[in-house]
Amino acid sequence: MGALIDGDLNCRGGVFEHDDGNSDALTVDRATVGGRVFLSDKFESQGQVRFVGAEVGGQVVCSGGKFSNEGKFAVSFQGMSIGDALIWCKLRSAP
Protein backbone atom coordinates (compact mmCIF):
# COMPACT_ATOMS: atom_id res chain seq x y z
CA MET A 1 0.00 0.00 0.00
CA GLY A 2 1.25 3.45 -0.93
CA ALA A 3 4.10 2.09 -3.09
CA LEU A 4 5.85 4.27 -5.65
CA ILE A 5 6.69 2.36 -8.85
CA ASP A 6 8.45 4.44 -11.52
CA GLY A 7 7.85 1.97 -14.37
CA ASP A 8 5.33 -0.79 -15.06
CA LEU A 9 3.71 -3.16 -12.57
CA ASN A 10 3.95 -6.47 -14.40
CA CYS A 11 1.87 -9.31 -12.94
CA ARG A 12 1.53 -11.24 -16.25
CA GLY A 13 0.94 -14.92 -15.51
CA GLY A 14 1.04 -14.31 -11.75
CA VAL A 15 -1.08 -16.30 -9.29
CA PHE A 16 -2.23 -14.42 -6.19
CA GLU A 17 -4.20 -16.07 -3.40
CA HIS A 18 -5.58 -14.69 -0.14
CA ASP A 19 -4.66 -16.27 3.15
CA ASP A 20 -7.25 -17.49 5.64
CA GLY A 21 -7.29 -14.23 7.63
CA ASN A 22 -7.63 -11.82 4.71
CA SER A 23 -9.83 -11.84 1.61
CA ASP A 24 -7.36 -9.72 -0.42
CA ALA A 25 -5.14 -11.48 -2.93
CA LEU A 26 -3.32 -8.32 -4.10
CA THR A 27 -3.48 -4.90 -2.46
CA VAL A 28 -2.07 -1.89 -4.32
CA ASP A 29 -4.11 0.79 -2.51
CA ARG A 30 -2.90 4.41 -2.78
CA ALA A 31 0.08 3.34 -4.91
CA THR A 32 1.52 5.40 -7.75
CA VAL A 33 2.53 3.48 -10.87
CA GLY A 34 4.31 5.65 -13.44
CA GLY A 35 3.82 3.22 -16.32
CA ARG A 36 1.29 0.49 -17.07
CA VAL A 37 -0.29 -2.28 -14.99
CA PHE A 38 -0.52 -5.80 -16.45
CA LEU A 39 -2.94 -8.26 -14.82
CA SER A 40 -2.98 -10.48 -17.88
CA ASP A 41 -1.70 -13.54 -19.73
CA LYS A 42 -3.13 -16.24 -17.43
CA PHE A 43 -3.08 -13.94 -14.38
CA GLU A 44 -5.21 -15.50 -11.61
CA SER A 45 -6.45 -14.16 -8.31
CA GLN A 46 -8.31 -16.00 -5.60
CA GLY A 47 -9.35 -13.12 -3.38
CA GLN A 48 -9.92 -9.46 -4.05
CA VAL A 49 -7.54 -7.41 -6.21
CA ARG A 50 -7.52 -3.86 -4.81
CA PHE A 51 -6.25 -0.65 -6.42
CA VAL A 52 -8.31 1.72 -4.23
CA GLY A 53 -7.10 5.30 -4.67
CA ALA A 54 -4.17 4.22 -6.85
CA GLU A 55 -2.76 6.37 -9.65
CA VAL A 56 -1.59 4.71 -12.87
CA GLY A 57 0.14 6.80 -15.54
CA GLY A 58 -0.55 4.44 -18.45
CA GLN A 59 -2.92 1.59 -19.30
CA VAL A 60 -4.37 -1.03 -16.96
CA VAL A 61 -4.50 -4.28 -18.93
CA CYS A 62 -6.78 -7.06 -17.63
CA SER A 63 -6.84 -9.64 -20.41
CA GLY A 64 -6.58 -13.42 -20.59
CA GLY A 65 -6.85 -14.03 -16.86
CA LYS A 66 -9.29 -14.83 -14.07
CA PHE A 67 -10.43 -12.87 -11.03
CA SER A 68 -12.37 -14.73 -8.32
CA ASN A 69 -13.44 -14.08 -4.73
CA GLU A 70 -16.26 -16.39 -3.71
CA GLY A 71 -19.35 -14.45 -2.66
CA LYS A 72 -17.52 -11.09 -2.65
CA PHE A 73 -16.19 -8.50 -5.08
CA ALA A 74 -13.19 -9.83 -6.98
CA VAL A 75 -11.84 -6.42 -8.08
CA SER A 76 -11.96 -2.93 -6.54
CA PHE A 77 -10.73 0.03 -8.57
CA GLN A 78 -12.65 2.57 -6.44
CA GLY A 79 -11.13 6.05 -6.75
CA MET A 80 -8.40 4.79 -9.09
CA SER A 81 -6.95 7.21 -11.64
CA ILE A 82 -5.88 5.74 -15.00
CA GLY A 83 -3.82 7.95 -17.31
CA ASP A 84 -4.58 6.05 -20.52
CA ALA A 85 -7.12 3.21 -20.82
CA LEU A 86 -8.62 0.29 -18.93
CA ILE A 87 -8.45 -2.79 -21.15
CA TRP A 88 -10.87 -5.43 -19.80
CA CYS A 89 -11.28 -8.37 -22.18
CA LYS A 90 -10.94 -12.13 -22.68
CA LEU A 91 -11.35 -12.92 -18.98
CA ARG A 92 -12.29 -16.38 -17.77
CA SER A 93 -15.15 -16.75 -15.33
CA ALA A 94 -14.67 -18.22 -11.89
CA PRO A 95 -16.05 -21.72 -11.31
C-alpha positions in Angstrom: 0.0 0.0 0.0 1.3 3.5 -0.9 4.1 2.1 -3.1 5.8 4.3 -5.7 6.7 2.4 -8.9 8.5 4.4 -11.5 7.9 2.0 -14.4 5.3 -0.8 -15.1 3.7 -3.2 -12.6 4.0 -6.5 -14.4 1.9 -9.3 -12.9 1.5 -11.2 -16.2 0.9 -14.9 -15.5 1.0 -14.3 -11.7 -1.1 -16.3 -9.3 -2.2 -14.4 -6.2 -4.2 -16.1 -3.4 -5.6 -14.7 -0.1 -4.7 -16.3 3.2 -7.3 -17.5 5.6 -7.3 -14.2 7.6 -7.6 -11.8 4.7 -9.8 -11.8 1.6 -7.4 -9.7 -0.4 -5.1 -11.5 -2.9 -3.3 -8.3 -4.1 -3.5 -4.9 -2.5 -2.1 -1.9 -4.3 -4.1 0.8 -2.5 -2.9 4.4 -2.8 0.1 3.3 -4.9 1.5 5.4 -7.7 2.5 3.5 -10.9 4.3 5.7 -13.4 3.8 3.2 -16.3 1.3 0.5 -17.1 -0.3 -2.3 -15.0 -0.5 -5.8 -16.5 -2.9 -8.3 -14.8 -3.0 -10.5 -17.9 -1.7 -13.5 -19.7 -3.1 -16.2 -17.4 -3.1 -13.9 -14.4 -5.2 -15.5 -11.6 -6.4 -14.2 -8.3 -8.3 -16.0 -5.6 -9.3 -13.1 -3.4 -9.9 -9.5 -4.1 -7.5 -7.4 -6.2 -7.5 -3.9 -4.8 -6.3 -0.7 -6.4 -8.3 1.7 -4.2 -7.1 5.3 -4.7 -4.2 4.2 -6.8 -2.8 6.4 -9.7 -1.6 4.7 -12.9 0.1 6.8 -15.5 -0.6 4.4 -18.4 -2.9 1.6 -19.3 -4.4 -1.0 -17.0 -4.5 -4.3 -18.9 -6.8 -7.1 -17.6 -6.8 -9.6 -20.4 -6.6 -13.4 -20.6 -6.8 -14.0 -16.9 -9.3 -14.8 -14.1 -10.4 -12.9 -11.0 -12.4 -14.7 -8.3 -13.4 -14.1 -4.7 -16.3 -16.4 -3.7 -19.4 -14.4 -2.7 -17.5 -11.1 -2.6 -16.2 -8.5 -5.1 -13.2 -9.8 -7.0 -11.8 -6.4 -8.1 -12.0 -2.9 -6.5 -10.7 0.0 -8.6 -12.6 2.6 -6.4 -11.1 6.1 -6.7 -8.4 4.8 -9.1 -7.0 7.2 -11.6 -5.9 5.7 -15.0 -3.8 8.0 -17.3 -4.6 6.1 -20.5 -7.1 3.2 -20.8 -8.6 0.3 -18.9 -8.5 -2.8 -21.1 -10.9 -5.4 -19.8 -11.3 -8.4 -22.2 -10.9 -12.1 -22.7 -11.4 -12.9 -19.0 -12.3 -16.4 -17.8 -15.2 -16.8 -15.3 -14.7 -18.2 -11.9 -16.1 -21.7 -11.3 
